[in-house]
């Protein structure tokens, strides 16, 4: 299954039950403590495709319990103006990948056969500047390298269903950098110590200087 790009497993039987994953990428059935198969990877691919087209994740909350609740309900939007220039075909592709019901979710074969992938419905336009701007902001406020103890998270979610409160989720941090350097507007470098305590910030990215990267001139979106 796709998780934090450092934790992965190849399973020939097709069914797994280990509760693990990466916040933001994990499929609803994993959080619901159900047996799962390859469909969880299709969901994760949908999340990755979403990020590549707009620069921010489909699900976000500073509190992991709230984040998991969003994922279980499949609460994501193609927000304006970030998605205004993205083709309907691309949105349809992502919607089929991020379907909460794994039985109705696209298989890998169906995903490869989608017109956005196999046909000519994708537009050709340089979206690097826009995506890089939002991606830099998103990376600055999220714990992208965080792995979590899903068993503890699921216990919290079970409590969430039984009560009207939303408790925080126990998290296991690993391989976190000691500090992060963020480029300031004056061209200098400001060092910020990493912390496991999230800070309040808007759920959507705001305009900032895009990160340096090779120009992209032919992007499917």
PyMOL commands that place a pseudoatom at each C-alpha (Angstrom):
pseudoatom trace, name=CA, resn=UNK, resi=1, chain=A, elem=C, hetatm=0, pos=[0.000, 0.000, 0.000]
pseudoatom trace, name=CA, resn=UNK, resi=2, chain=A, elem=C, hetatm=0, pos=[1.093, 3.611, -0.561]
pseudoatom trace, name=CA, resn=UNK, resi=3, chain=A, elem=C, hetatm=0, pos=[1.820, 5.335, 2.728]
pseudoatom trace, name=CA, resn=UNK, resi=4, chain=A, elem=C, hetatm=0, pos=[4.641, 7.696, 3.658]
pseudoatom trace, name=CA, resn=UNK, resi=5, chain=A, elem=C, hetatm=0, pos=[6.928, 6.636, 0.803]
pseudoatom trace, name=CA, resn=UNK, resi=6, chain=A, elem=C, hetatm=0, pos=[9.177, 4.932, 3.358]
pseudoatom trace, name=CA, resn=UNK, resi=7, chain=A, elem=C, hetatm=0, pos=[6.667, 2.517, 4.829]
pseudoatom trace, name=CA, resn=UNK, resi=8, chain=A, elem=C, hetatm=0, pos=[5.209, 0.118, 2.263]
pseudoatom trace, name=CA, resn=UNK, resi=9, chain=A, elem=C, hetatm=0, pos=[4.234, -3.505, 1.825]
pseudoatom trace, name=CA, resn=UNK, resi=10, chain=A, elem=C, hetatm=0, pos=[3.700, -5.879, -1.078]
pseudoatom trace, name=CA, resn=UNK, resi=11, chain=A, elem=C, hetatm=0, pos=[0.901, -8.349, -0.419]
pseudoatom trace, name=CA, resn=UNK, resi=12, chain=A, elem=C, hetatm=0, pos=[0.075, -11.166, -2.837]
pseudoatom trace, name=CA, resn=UNK, resi=13, chain=A, elem=C, hetatm=0, pos=[-3.097, -12.325, -1.086]
pseudoatom trace, name=CA, resn=UNK, resi=14, chain=A, elem=C, hetatm=0, pos=[-4.880, -9.093, -1.997]
pseudoatom trace, name=CA, resn=UNK, resi=15, chain=A, elem=C, hetatm=0, pos=[-6.364, -8.449, 1.462]
pseudoatom trace, name=CA, resn=UNK, resi=16, chain=A, elem=C, hetatm=0, pos=[-4.707, -6.758, 4.432]
pseudoatom trace, name=CA, resn=UNK, resi=17, chain=A, elem=C, hetatm=0, pos=[-5.947, -5.629, 7.814]
pseudoatom trace, name=CA, resn=UNK, resi=18, chain=A, elem=C, hetatm=0, pos=[-2.989, -3.775, 9.366]
pseudoatom trace, name=CA, resn=UNK, resi=19, chain=A, elem=C, hetatm=0, pos=[-4.050, -0.277, 10.334]
pseudoatom trace, name=CA, resn=UNK, resi=20, chain=A, elem=C, hetatm=0, pos=[-1.290, 1.931, 8.967]
pseudoatom trace, name=CA, resn=UNK, resi=21, chain=A, elem=C, hetatm=0, pos=[-0.847, 4.802, 6.574]
pseudoatom trace, name=CA, resn=UNK, resi=22, chain=A, elem=C, hetatm=0, pos=[-0.004, 8.472, 6.255]
pseudoatom trace, name=CA, resn=UNK, resi=23, chain=A, elem=C, hetatm=0, pos=[-2.432, 11.209, 7.311]
pseudoatom trace, name=CA, resn=UNK, resi=24, chain=A, elem=C, hetatm=0, pos=[-3.920, 12.845, 4.253]
pseudoatom trace, name=CA, resn=UNK, resi=25, chain=A, elem=C, hetatm=0, pos=[-3.264, 9.883, 1.951]
pseudoatom trace, name=CA, resn=UNK, resi=26, chain=A, elem=C, hetatm=0, pos=[-4.890, 7.015, 3.855]
pseudoatom trace, name=CA, resn=UNK, resi=27, chain=A, elem=C, hetatm=0, pos=[-8.146, 5.565, 2.463]
pseudoatom trace, name=CA, resn=UNK, resi=28, chain=A, elem=C, hetatm=0, pos=[-11.430, 5.623, 4.433]
pseudoatom trace, name=CA, resn=UNK, resi=29, chain=A, elem=C, hetatm=0, pos=[-11.622, 1.835, 4.835]
pseudoatom trace, name=CA, resn=UNK, resi=30, chain=A, elem=C, hetatm=0, pos=[-8.259, 1.775, 6.628]
pseudoatom trace, name=CA, resn=UNK, resi=31, chain=A, elem=C, hetatm=0, pos=[-9.479, 4.351, 9.148]
pseudoatom trace, name=CA, resn=UNK, resi=32, chain=A, elem=C, hetatm=0, pos=[-12.697, 2.392, 9.585]
pseudoatom trace, name=CA, resn=UNK, resi=33, chain=A, elem=C, hetatm=0, pos=[-10.633, -0.687, 10.519]
pseudoatom trace, name=CA, resn=UNK, resi=34, chain=A, elem=C, hetatm=0, pos=[-11.979, -2.756, 7.642]
pseudoatom trace, name=CA, resn=UNK, resi=35, chain=A, elem=C, hetatm=0, pos=[-10.063, -5.349, 5.588]
pseudoatom trace, name=CA, resn=UNK, resi=36, chain=A, elem=C, hetatm=0, pos=[-8.665, -3.627, 2.524]
pseudoatom trace, name=CA, resn=UNK, resi=37, chain=A, elem=C, hetatm=0, pos=[-6.940, -4.359, -0.757]
pseudoatom trace, name=CA, resn=UNK, resi=38, chain=A, elem=C, hetatm=0, pos=[-5.395, -2.606, -3.730]
pseudoatom trace, name=CA, resn=UNK, resi=39, chain=A, elem=C, hetatm=0, pos=[-8.199, -0.049, -3.794]
pseudoatom trace, name=CA, resn=UNK, resi=40, chain=A, elem=C, hetatm=0, pos=[-6.465, 1.871, -0.988]
pseudoatom trace, name=CA, resn=UNK, resi=41, chain=A, elem=C, hetatm=0, pos=[-3.591, 2.622, -3.367]
pseudoatom trace, name=CA, resn=UNK, resi=42, chain=A, elem=C, hetatm=0, pos=[-6.021, 3.910, -5.982]
pseudoatom trace, name=CA, resn=UNK, resi=43, chain=A, elem=C, hetatm=0, pos=[-7.378, 6.325, -3.371]
pseudoatom trace, name=CA, resn=UNK, resi=44, chain=A, elem=C, hetatm=0, pos=[-3.849, 7.493, -2.556]
pseudoatom trace, name=CA, resn=UNK, resi=45, chain=A, elem=C, hetatm=0, pos=[-3.097, 8.021, -6.251]
pseudoatom trace, name=CA, resn=UNK, resi=46, chain=A, elem=C, hetatm=0, pos=[-6.197, 10.205, -6.401]
pseudoatom trace, name=CA, resn=UNK, resi=47, chain=A, elem=C, hetatm=0, pos=[-4.860, 12.310, -3.524]
pseudoatom trace, name=CA, resn=UNK, resi=48, chain=A, elem=C, hetatm=0, pos=[-1.487, 12.657, -5.252]
pseudoatom trace, name=CA, resn=UNK, resi=49, chain=A, elem=C, hetatm=0, pos=[-3.126, 13.630, -8.560]
pseudoatom trace, name=CA, resn=UNK, resi=50, chain=A, elem=C, hetatm=0, pos=[-5.234, 16.239, -6.739]
pseudoatom trace, name=CA, resn=UNK, resi=51, chain=A, elem=C, hetatm=0, pos=[-2.129, 17.794, -5.168]
pseudoatom trace, name=CA, resn=UNK, resi=52, chain=A, elem=C, hetatm=0, pos=[-0.221, 17.829, -8.460]
pseudoatom trace, name=CA, resn=UNK, resi=53, chain=A, elem=C, hetatm=0, pos=[-3.008, 19.777, -10.159]
pseudoatom trace, name=CA, resn=UNK, resi=54, chain=A, elem=C, hetatm=0, pos=[-3.554, 22.477, -7.536]
pseudoatom trace, name=CA, resn=UNK, resi=55, chain=A, elem=C, hetatm=0, pos=[-0.666, 22.417, -5.076]
pseudoatom trace, name=CA, resn=UNK, resi=56, chain=A, elem=C, hetatm=0, pos=[-2.584, 21.635, -1.873]
pseudoatom trace, name=CA, resn=UNK, resi=57, chain=A, elem=C, hetatm=0, pos=[-4.118, 18.445, -0.409]
pseudoatom trace, name=CA, resn=UNK, resi=58, chain=A, elem=C, hetatm=0, pos=[-7.816, 17.561, -0.686]
pseudoatom trace, name=CA, resn=UNK, resi=59, chain=A, elem=C, hetatm=0, pos=[-8.095, 16.965, 3.065]
pseudoatom trace, name=CA, resn=UNK, resi=60, chain=A, elem=C, hetatm=0, pos=[-6.572, 19.189, 5.715]
pseudoatom trace, name=CA, resn=UNK, resi=61, chain=A, elem=C, hetatm=0, pos=[-7.006, 19.973, 9.381]
pseudoatom trace, name=CA, resn=UNK, resi=62, chain=A, elem=C, hetatm=0, pos=[-4.512, 20.802, 12.127]
pseudoatom trace, name=CA, resn=UNK, resi=63, chain=A, elem=C, hetatm=0, pos=[-6.202, 18.138, 14.264]
pseudoatom trace, name=CA, resn=UNK, resi=64, chain=A, elem=C, hetatm=0, pos=[-5.714, 14.582, 12.997]
pseudoatom trace, name=CA, resn=UNK, resi=65, chain=A, elem=C, hetatm=0, pos=[-9.071, 13.351, 14.341]
pseudoatom trace, name=CA, resn=UNK, resi=66, chain=A, elem=C, hetatm=0, pos=[-10.843, 16.046, 12.326]
pseudoatom trace, name=CA, resn=UNK, resi=67, chain=A, elem=C, hetatm=0, pos=[-8.700, 15.203, 9.304]
pseudoatom trace, name=CA, resn=UNK, resi=68, chain=A, elem=C, hetatm=0, pos=[-9.638, 11.517, 9.516]
pseudoatom trace, name=CA, resn=UNK, resi=69, chain=A, elem=C, hetatm=0, pos=[-13.314, 12.409, 9.880]
pseudoatom trace, name=CA, resn=UNK, resi=70, chain=A, elem=C, hetatm=0, pos=[-13.082, 14.441, 6.641]
pseudoatom trace, name=CA, resn=UNK, resi=71, chain=A, elem=C, hetatm=0, pos=[-11.499, 11.486, 4.844]
pseudoatom trace, name=CA, resn=UNK, resi=72, chain=A, elem=C, hetatm=0, pos=[-14.110, 9.002, 6.060]
pseudoatom trace, name=CA, resn=UNK, resi=73, chain=A, elem=C, hetatm=0, pos=[-16.879, 11.304, 4.811]
pseudoatom trace, name=CA, resn=UNK, resi=74, chain=A, elem=C, hetatm=0, pos=[-15.018, 12.050, 1.564]
pseudoatom trace, name=CA, resn=UNK, resi=75, chain=A, elem=C, hetatm=0, pos=[-15.256, 15.802, 2.128]
pseudoatom trace, name=CA, resn=UNK, resi=76, chain=A, elem=C, hetatm=0, pos=[-13.186, 17.493, -0.556]
pseudoatom trace, name=CA, resn=UNK, resi=77, chain=A, elem=C, hetatm=0, pos=[-13.893, 20.202, -3.116]
pseudoatom trace, name=CA, resn=UNK, resi=78, chain=A, elem=C, hetatm=0, pos=[-12.515, 21.506, -6.393]
pseudoatom trace, name=CA, resn=UNK, resi=79, chain=A, elem=C, hetatm=0, pos=[-12.200, 25.016, -5.021]
pseudoatom trace, name=CA, resn=UNK, resi=80, chain=A, elem=C, hetatm=0, pos=[-12.419, 28.181, -7.098]
pseudoatom trace, name=CA, resn=UNK, resi=81, chain=A, elem=C, hetatm=0, pos=[-10.258, 29.834, -8.330]
pseudoatom trace, name=CA, resn=UNK, resi=82, chain=A, elem=C, hetatm=0, pos=[-7.626, 27.112, -7.987]
pseudoatom trace, name=CA, resn=UNK, resi=83, chain=A, elem=C, hetatm=0, pos=[-9.556, 24.613, -10.109]
pseudoatom trace, name=CA, resn=UNK, resi=84, chain=A, elem=C, hetatm=0, pos=[-11.232, 26.986, -12.550]
pseudoatom trace, name=CA, resn=UNK, resi=85, chain=A, elem=C, hetatm=0, pos=[-8.783, 26.217, -15.352]
pseudoatom trace, name=CA, resn=UNK, resi=86, chain=A, elem=C, hetatm=0, pos=[-8.591, 22.473, -14.695]
pseudoatom trace, name=CA, resn=UNK, resi=87, chain=A, elem=C, hetatm=0, pos=[-10.509, 20.294, -17.145]
pseudoatom trace, name=CA, resn=UNK, resi=88, chain=A, elem=C, hetatm=0, pos=[-13.725, 18.538, -16.156]
pseudoatom trace, name=CA, resn=UNK, resi=89, chain=A, elem=C, hetatm=0, pos=[-12.114, 15.321, -17.347]
pseudoatom trace, name=CA, resn=UNK, resi=90, chain=A, elem=C, hetatm=0, pos=[-9.343, 15.666, -14.755]
pseudoatom trace, name=CA, resn=UNK, resi=91, chain=A, elem=C, hetatm=0, pos=[-11.893, 16.317, -12.013]
pseudoatom trace, name=CA, resn=UNK, resi=92, chain=A, elem=C, hetatm=0, pos=[-13.897, 13.277, -13.112]
pseudoatom trace, name=CA, resn=UNK, resi=93, chain=A, elem=C, hetatm=0, pos=[-10.752, 11.139, -13.013]
pseudoatom trace, name=CA, resn=UNK, resi=94, chain=A, elem=C, hetatm=0, pos=[-9.948, 12.220, -9.457]
pseudoatom trace, name=CA, resn=UNK, resi=95, chain=A, elem=C, hetatm=0, pos=[-13.556, 11.760, -8.317]
pseudoatom trace, name=CA, resn=UNK, resi=96, chain=A, elem=C, hetatm=0, pos=[-13.497, 8.137, -9.467]
pseudoatom trace, name=CA, resn=UNK, resi=97, chain=A, elem=C, hetatm=0, pos=[-10.221, 7.502, -7.648]
pseudoatom trace, name=CA, resn=UNK, resi=98, chain=A, elem=C, hetatm=0, pos=[-11.304, 9.165, -4.408]
pseudoatom trace, name=CA, resn=UNK, resi=99, chain=A, elem=C, hetatm=0, pos=[-14.624, 7.368, -4.092]
pseudoatom trace, name=CA, resn=UNK, resi=100, chain=A, elem=C, hetatm=0, pos=[-15.366, 6.441, -0.468]
pseudoatom trace, name=CA, resn=UNK, resi=101, chain=A, elem=C, hetatm=0, pos=[-16.872, 3.074, -1.411]
pseudoatom trace, name=CA, resn=UNK, resi=102, chain=A, elem=C, hetatm=0, pos=[-13.932, 0.848, -2.448]
pseudoatom trace, name=CA, resn=UNK, resi=103, chain=A, elem=C, hetatm=0, pos=[-16.292, -1.381, -4.438]
pseudoatom trace, name=CA, resn=UNK, resi=104, chain=A, elem=C, hetatm=0, pos=[-17.267, 1.591, -6.623]
pseudoatom trace, name=CA, resn=UNK, resi=105, chain=A, elem=C, hetatm=0, pos=[-13.783, 3.076, -6.765]
pseudoatom trace, name=CA, resn=UNK, resi=106, chain=A, elem=C, hetatm=0, pos=[-11.876, 2.743, -10.032]
pseudoatom trace, name=CA, resn=UNK, resi=107, chain=A, elem=C, hetatm=0, pos=[-9.527, -0.188, -10.433]
pseudoatom trace, name=CA, resn=UNK, resi=108, chain=A, elem=C, hetatm=0, pos=[-6.041, 0.463, -11.808]
pseudoatom trace, name=CA, resn=UNK, resi=109, chain=A, elem=C, hetatm=0, pos=[-7.178, -0.850, -15.183]
pseudoatom trace, name=CA, resn=UNK, resi=110, chain=A, elem=C, hetatm=0, pos=[-10.164, 1.517, -15.244]
pseudoatom trace, name=CA, resn=UNK, resi=111, chain=A, elem=C, hetatm=0, pos=[-7.969, 4.441, -14.215]
pseudoatom trace, name=CA, resn=UNK, resi=112, chain=A, elem=C, hetatm=0, pos=[-5.550, 3.797, -17.079]
pseudoatom trace, name=CA, resn=UNK, resi=113, chain=A, elem=C, hetatm=0, pos=[-8.471, 3.619, -19.512]
pseudoatom trace, name=CA, resn=UNK, resi=114, chain=A, elem=C, hetatm=0, pos=[-9.968, 6.958, -18.409]
pseudoatom trace, name=CA, resn=UNK, resi=115, chain=A, elem=C, hetatm=0, pos=[-10.083, 9.553, -21.246]
pseudoatom trace, name=CA, resn=UNK, resi=116, chain=A, elem=C, hetatm=0, pos=[-7.950, 11.979, -19.227]
pseudoatom trace, name=CA, resn=UNK, resi=117, chain=A, elem=C, hetatm=0, pos=[-5.157, 9.394, -19.234]
pseudoatom trace, name=CA, resn=UNK, resi=118, chain=A, elem=C, hetatm=0, pos=[-5.669, 7.524, -22.491]
pseudoatom trace, name=CA, resn=UNK, resi=119, chain=A, elem=C, hetatm=0, pos=[-7.512, 10.096, -24.613]
pseudoatom trace, name=CA, resn=UNK, resi=120, chain=A, elem=C, hetatm=0, pos=[-7.180, 13.725, -25.641]
pseudoatom trace, name=CA, resn=UNK, resi=121, chain=A, elem=C, hetatm=0, pos=[-9.393, 15.390, -23.026]
pseudoatom trace, name=CA, resn=UNK, resi=122, chain=A, elem=C, hetatm=0, pos=[-6.457, 16.815, -21.064]
pseudoatom trace, name=CA, resn=UNK, resi=123, chain=A, elem=C, hetatm=0, pos=[-5.499, 20.408, -21.724]
pseudoatom trace, name=CA, resn=UNK, resi=124, chain=A, elem=C, hetatm=0, pos=[-1.919, 21.469, -22.402]
pseudoatom trace, name=CA, resn=UNK, resi=125, chain=A, elem=C, hetatm=0, pos=[-0.898, 24.455, -20.338]
pseudoatom trace, name=CA, resn=UNK, resi=126, chain=A, elem=C, hetatm=0, pos=[1.951, 25.553, -18.084]
pseudoatom trace, name=CA, resn=UNK, resi=127, chain=A, elem=C, hetatm=0, pos=[0.539, 25.345, -14.550]
pseudoatom trace, name=CA, resn=UNK, resi=128, chain=A, elem=C, hetatm=0, pos=[3.911, 25.155, -12.821]
pseudoatom trace, name=CA, resn=UNK, resi=129, chain=A, elem=C, hetatm=0, pos=[3.866, 28.659, -11.364]
pseudoatom trace, name=CA, resn=UNK, resi=130, chain=A, elem=C, hetatm=0, pos=[0.414, 28.323, -9.807]
pseudoatom trace, name=CA, resn=UNK, resi=131, chain=A, elem=C, hetatm=0, pos=[0.970, 24.815, -8.453]
pseudoatom trace, name=CA, resn=UNK, resi=132, chain=A, elem=C, hetatm=0, pos=[4.446, 25.632, -7.106]
pseudoatom trace, name=CA, resn=UNK, resi=133, chain=A, elem=C, hetatm=0, pos=[3.109, 28.667, -5.265]
pseudoatom trace, name=CA, resn=UNK, resi=134, chain=A, elem=C, hetatm=0, pos=[0.407, 26.718, -3.450]
pseudoatom trace, name=CA, resn=UNK, resi=135, chain=A, elem=C, hetatm=0, pos=[2.578, 23.646, -2.924]
pseudoatom trace, name=CA, resn=UNK, resi=136, chain=A, elem=C, hetatm=0, pos=[5.292, 25.662, -1.189]
pseudoatom trace, name=CA, resn=UNK, resi=137, chain=A, elem=C, hetatm=0, pos=[2.737, 27.114, 1.200]
pseudoatom trace, name=CA, resn=UNK, resi=138, chain=A, elem=C, hetatm=0, pos=[1.187, 23.712, 1.884]
pseudoatom trace, name=CA, resn=UNK, resi=139, chain=A, elem=C, hetatm=0, pos=[4.559, 22.082, 2.527]
pseudoatom trace, name=CA, resn=UNK, resi=140, chain=A, elem=C, hetatm=0, pos=[5.429, 24.788, 5.028]
pseudoatom trace, name=CA, resn=UNK, resi=141, chain=A, elem=C, hetatm=0, pos=[2.391, 24.096, 7.207]
pseudoatom trace, name=CA, resn=UNK, resi=142, chain=A, elem=C, hetatm=0, pos=[2.049, 20.324, 7.059]
pseudoatom trace, name=CA, resn=UNK, resi=143, chain=A, elem=C, hetatm=0, pos=[3.912, 17.379, 8.521]
pseudoatom trace, name=CA, resn=UNK, resi=144, chain=A, elem=C, hetatm=0, pos=[4.473, 15.542, 5.254]
pseudoatom trace, name=CA, resn=UNK, resi=145, chain=A, elem=C, hetatm=0, pos=[6.970, 13.059, 6.714]
pseudoatom trace, name=CA, resn=UNK, resi=146, chain=A, elem=C, hetatm=0, pos=[4.804, 12.105, 9.672]
pseudoatom trace, name=CA, resn=UNK, resi=147, chain=A, elem=C, hetatm=0, pos=[3.830, 8.481, 10.202]
pseudoatom trace, name=CA, resn=UNK, resi=148, chain=A, elem=C, hetatm=0, pos=[1.103, 7.618, 12.673]
pseudoatom trace, name=CA, resn=UNK, resi=149, chain=A, elem=C, hetatm=0, pos=[-0.021, 4.803, 14.906]
pseudoatom trace, name=CA, resn=UNK, resi=150, chain=A, elem=C, hetatm=0, pos=[-3.298, 4.029, 13.156]
pseudoatom trace, name=CA, resn=UNK, resi=151, chain=A, elem=C, hetatm=0, pos=[-4.536, 1.716, 15.894]
pseudoatom trace, name=CA, resn=UNK, resi=152, chain=A, elem=C, hetatm=0, pos=[-4.479, 4.568, 18.390]
pseudoatom trace, name=CA, resn=UNK, resi=153, chain=A, elem=C, hetatm=0, pos=[-6.059, 6.862, 15.807]
pseudoatom trace, name=CA, resn=UNK, resi=154, chain=A, elem=C, hetatm=0, pos=[-8.903, 4.421, 15.216]
pseudoatom trace, name=CA, resn=UNK, resi=155, chain=A, elem=C, hetatm=0, pos=[-9.597, 4.218, 18.946]
pseudoatom trace, name=CA, resn=UNK, resi=156, chain=A, elem=C, hetatm=0, pos=[-9.931, 7.990, 18.942]
pseudoatom trace, name=CA, resn=UNK, resi=157, chain=A, elem=C, hetatm=0, pos=[-12.258, 7.850, 15.941]
pseudoatom trace, name=CA, resn=UNK, resi=158, chain=A, elem=C, hetatm=0, pos=[-14.420, 5.267, 17.685]
pseudoatom trace, name=CA, resn=UNK, resi=159, chain=A, elem=C, hetatm=0, pos=[-14.689, 7.645, 20.618]
pseudoatom trace, name=CA, resn=UNK, resi=160, chain=A, elem=C, hetatm=0, pos=[-15.523, 10.410, 18.149]
pseudoatom trace, name=CA, resn=UNK, resi=161, chain=A, elem=C, hetatm=0, pos=[-18.487, 8.420, 16.844]
pseudoatom trace, name=CA, resn=UNK, resi=162, chain=A, elem=C, hetatm=0, pos=[-19.739, 7.781, 20.373]
pseudoatom trace, name=CA, resn=UNK, resi=163, chain=A, elem=C, hetatm=0, pos=[-19.495, 11.382, 21.519]
pseudoatom trace, name=CA, resn=UNK, resi=164, chain=A, elem=C, hetatm=0, pos=[-19.947, 14.800, 20.022]
pseudoatom trace, name=CA, resn=UNK, resi=165, chain=A, elem=C, hetatm=0, pos=[-16.360, 15.785, 20.815]
pseudoatom trace, name=CA, resn=UNK, resi=166, chain=A, elem=C, hetatm=0, pos=[-13.384, 15.354, 18.533]
pseudoatom trace, name=CA, resn=UNK, resi=167, chain=A, elem=C, hetatm=0, pos=[-10.335, 14.278, 20.574]
pseudoatom trace, name=CA, resn=UNK, resi=168, chain=A, elem=C, hetatm=0, pos=[-6.822, 14.620, 19.237]
pseudoatom trace, name=CA, resn=UNK, resi=169, chain=A, elem=C, hetatm=0, pos=[-5.083, 11.557, 17.834]
pseudoatom trace, name=CA, resn=UNK, resi=170, chain=A, elem=C, hetatm=0, pos=[-1.946, 9.984, 19.306]
pseudoatom trace, name=CA, resn=UNK, resi=171, chain=A, elem=C, hetatm=0, pos=[0.817, 10.363, 16.776]
pseudoatom trace, name=CA, resn=UNK, resi=172, chain=A, elem=C, hetatm=0, pos=[4.188, 8.674, 16.441]
pseudoatom trace, name=CA, resn=UNK, resi=173, chain=A, elem=C, hetatm=0, pos=[6.751, 10.965, 14.861]
pseudoatom trace, name=CA, resn=UNK, resi=174, chain=A, elem=C, hetatm=0, pos=[9.841, 9.618, 13.117]
pseudoatom trace, name=CA, resn=UNK, resi=175, chain=A, elem=C, hetatm=0, pos=[12.623, 10.930, 10.934]
pseudoatom trace, name=CA, resn=UNK, resi=176, chain=A, elem=C, hetatm=0, pos=[11.511, 14.538, 11.498]
pseudoatom trace, name=CA, resn=UNK, resi=177, chain=A, elem=C, hetatm=0, pos=[14.084, 17.195, 10.627]
pseudoatom trace, name=CA, resn=UNK, resi=178, chain=A, elem=C, hetatm=0, pos=[15.407, 19.176, 13.575]
pseudoatom trace, name=CA, resn=UNK, resi=179, chain=A, elem=C, hetatm=0, pos=[14.557, 22.423, 11.882]
pseudoatom trace, name=CA, resn=UNK, resi=180, chain=A, elem=C, hetatm=0, pos=[13.113, 23.816, 8.683]
pseudoatom trace, name=CA, resn=UNK, resi=181, chain=A, elem=C, hetatm=0, pos=[14.464, 26.773, 6.739]
pseudoatom trace, name=CA, resn=UNK, resi=182, chain=A, elem=C, hetatm=0, pos=[11.907, 28.975, 5.081]
pseudoatom trace, name=CA, resn=UNK, resi=183, chain=A, elem=C, hetatm=0, pos=[12.905, 31.686, 2.646]
pseudoatom trace, name=CA, resn=UNK, resi=184, chain=A, elem=C, hetatm=0, pos=[11.909, 35.117, 3.886]
pseudoatom trace, name=CA, resn=UNK, resi=185, chain=A, elem=C, hetatm=0, pos=[10.635, 37.945, 1.766]
pseudoatom trace, name=CA, resn=UNK, resi=186, chain=A, elem=C, hetatm=0, pos=[13.927, 39.770, 2.261]
pseudoatom trace, name=CA, resn=UNK, resi=187, chain=A, elem=C, hetatm=0, pos=[15.890, 36.917, 0.669]
pseudoatom trace, name=CA, resn=UNK, resi=188, chain=A, elem=C, hetatm=0, pos=[17.303, 35.693, 4.005]
pseudoatom trace, name=CA, resn=UNK, resi=189, chain=A, elem=C, hetatm=0, pos=[16.826, 32.395, 5.734]
pseudoatom trace, name=CA, resn=UNK, resi=190, chain=A, elem=C, hetatm=0, pos=[14.820, 32.023, 8.933]
pseudoatom trace, name=CA, resn=UNK, resi=191, chain=A, elem=C, hetatm=0, pos=[15.257, 28.857, 10.986]
pseudoatom trace, name=CA, resn=UNK, resi=192, chain=A, elem=C, hetatm=0, pos=[12.188, 27.437, 12.677]
pseudoatom trace, name=CA, resn=UNK, resi=193, chain=A, elem=C, hetatm=0, pos=[12.414, 24.603, 15.173]
pseudoatom trace, name=CA, resn=UNK, resi=194, chain=A, elem=C, hetatm=0, pos=[10.158, 21.683, 14.340]
pseudoatom trace, name=CA, resn=UNK, resi=195, chain=A, elem=C, hetatm=0, pos=[7.420, 20.804, 16.778]
pseudoatom trace, name=CA, resn=UNK, resi=196, chain=A, elem=C, hetatm=0, pos=[4.795, 18.121, 17.120]
pseudoatom trace, name=CA, resn=UNK, resi=197, chain=A, elem=C, hetatm=0, pos=[2.301, 20.782, 18.177]
pseudoatom trace, name=CA, resn=UNK, resi=198, chain=A, elem=C, hetatm=0, pos=[0.453, 22.061, 15.087]
pseudoatom trace, name=CA, resn=UNK, resi=199, chain=A, elem=C, hetatm=0, pos=[-0.002, 25.763, 14.586]
pseudoatom trace, name=CA, resn=UNK, resi=200, chain=A, elem=C, hetatm=0, pos=[-3.169, 27.425, 13.438]
pseudoatom trace, name=CA, resn=UNK, resi=201, chain=A, elem=C, hetatm=0, pos=[-3.258, 28.320, 9.764]
pseudoatom trace, name=CA, resn=UNK, resi=202, chain=A, elem=C, hetatm=0, pos=[-5.841, 28.599, 6.977]
pseudoatom trace, name=CA, resn=UNK, resi=203, chain=A, elem=C, hetatm=0, pos=[-6.946, 25.350, 5.429]
pseudoatom trace, name=CA, resn=UNK, resi=204, chain=A, elem=C, hetatm=0, pos=[-6.144, 26.610, 1.951]
pseudoatom trace, name=CA, resn=UNK, resi=205, chain=A, elem=C, hetatm=0, pos=[-2.896, 28.043, 0.561]
pseudoatom trace, name=CA, resn=UNK, resi=206, chain=A, elem=C, hetatm=0, pos=[-2.329, 31.731, 0.011]
pseudoatom trace, name=CA, resn=UNK, resi=207, chain=A, elem=C, hetatm=0, pos=[-0.093, 33.398, -2.508]
pseudoatom trace, name=CA, resn=UNK, resi=208, chain=A, elem=C, hetatm=0, pos=[3.660, 33.266, -1.830]
pseudoatom trace, name=CA, resn=UNK, resi=209, chain=A, elem=C, hetatm=0, pos=[6.877, 33.119, -3.820]
pseudoatom trace, name=CA, resn=UNK, resi=210, chain=A, elem=C, hetatm=0, pos=[6.993, 29.853, -5.849]
pseudoatom trace, name=CA, resn=UNK, resi=211, chain=A, elem=C, hetatm=0, pos=[9.836, 27.426, -5.263]
pseudoatom trace, name=CA, resn=UNK, resi=212, chain=A, elem=C, hetatm=0, pos=[12.524, 27.203, -7.911]
pseudoatom trace, name=CA, resn=UNK, resi=213, chain=A, elem=C, hetatm=0, pos=[11.960, 24.284, -10.280]
pseudoatom trace, name=CA, resn=UNK, resi=214, chain=A, elem=C, hetatm=0, pos=[12.380, 23.441, -13.969]
pseudoatom trace, name=CA, resn=UNK, resi=215, chain=A, elem=C, hetatm=0, pos=[9.542, 24.901, -16.072]
pseudoatom trace, name=CA, resn=UNK, resi=216, chain=A, elem=C, hetatm=0, pos=[6.750, 22.554, -17.029]
pseudoatom trace, name=CA, resn=UNK, resi=217, chain=A, elem=C, hetatm=0, pos=[5.376, 23.185, -20.482]
pseudoatom trace, name=CA, resn=UNK, resi=218, chain=A, elem=C, hetatm=0, pos=[3.251, 20.127, -21.143]
pseudoatom trace, name=CA, resn=UNK, resi=219, chain=A, elem=C, hetatm=0, pos=[1.109, 19.107, -18.205]
pseudoatom trace, name=CA, resn=UNK, resi=220, chain=A, elem=C, hetatm=0, pos=[-2.074, 17.076, -18.276]
pseudoatom trace, name=CA, resn=UNK, resi=221, chain=A, elem=C, hetatm=0, pos=[-4.800, 18.754, -16.305]
for i in range(1, 221): cmd.bond("trace and resi %d" % i, "trace and resi %d" % (i + 1))
show_as sticks, trace
zoom trace
